[in-house]
Amino acid sequence: MRDCIDFTDIGSPVTNKHYIAQPHGELYGLDHSVNRFDPLTVAKLRPQTDVPGLFLTGQDILTCGFTGAMFGGVLAAQAVMGRNVMTDAIALKKQLKEKKKK
């Protein structure tokens, strides 16, 4: 997987304060309203794009906040890898649990 990554970036609340001039840590991205969960909007918010090899991730793929960003990453990984990584993670957890019992 590492051979497939061209660029990574990370930010913090301090980064956001500097670059988007939000001194109080406001949310950013898409509007966080009930309209965001409209079926048509949800269908449009997905990791796959019309640009070959370009995938999106983060809180705007699913829902706002840390958990939304985390699951946005899971959905992006599934799209890139073409497999259900949540099923893989659950199977791995079961294997580790069984190994721990022995």
N, C-alpha and C positions, 0 to 999 in steps of 0.2 A: 504494500500500500504506500509506503514512504516514497517509492520511486514515481508514484503518480501525482505527488503533491508539488506544485510549482511555487506556491506562495501561501504563507500563513500570516495572520496578524492578530494581535490581541489588544484589548483596551481595558480600561478600568473607569470607575467614576471620575477619576482625575483627568483621564484622557477625554472623556465626554465633556467635562467642564471646560476644558481648553478648546476643543475643536468645534463643539456645537453651542458654546456659550450658555450652558444651562447650569448655573451655580448651585441649584438646589436638587439636582439629580432627577429631573423630570423624565418620564418615559418618552421615547422617541420611536419613530417608525410609523406604521399604519395607525390610523385612528382606532382607539380601543373602545369601541362601542358595540352594541348588539348587532349592528349591521354587518360587522365583521364575520358573524356566524351565519349569514345568509348562505343557502346552499350554492348559489352561483359564485359568490365570493370565495367560499371554501374550495370550490372546484378549481378556481384560478390560482389559489395560493398553494403551490406545490413546488417541490425541488426541481423537477424537469422544466427546461425552457426550450424555446424553439431554436436556440443556438447550440449546435452540436458540442458536447463536452462541457457545457456550462450548467452547473447546478447551483441552486440557491439553498441557503440554510438560515437558521436563526429564528428569532421569535416571530417574525412575520410569516413564516410558513405555517404555523399552527396557532399559537396564542401567545399573549404577552408574558414577559417575565422570564426568570431563570428556567423554570420547568418547561415553558413553551419553547425556549431556545434549545434546551437539552433534547426534547423530543423532535424539534425541527432538525437537529443533527442526526437523530436516529432515522428520520424519514429520508434525509439526504443520503445517508450511508446506504439505506435500502435501495434508493434509486440508482446510485452509482454502482453498487455491487450486484444489483438485480436479484436480491434475495431478501428474505425476511430476517433481519438481524435480531429482532426481538425474540423470535423463535430460537435462534442460535444462542442468545444470551440465557434464555430459560433452560435450554438443554444443557448448557455449560454449567449453570448453577446446580442443576440436578446431579450432573456428573461429579462435581466437586463435593457436593453434600454426601453422595454415596462413597466417594473416596475417603472422606473424613471419618465416616462410620467404621471403615475397615481398620 
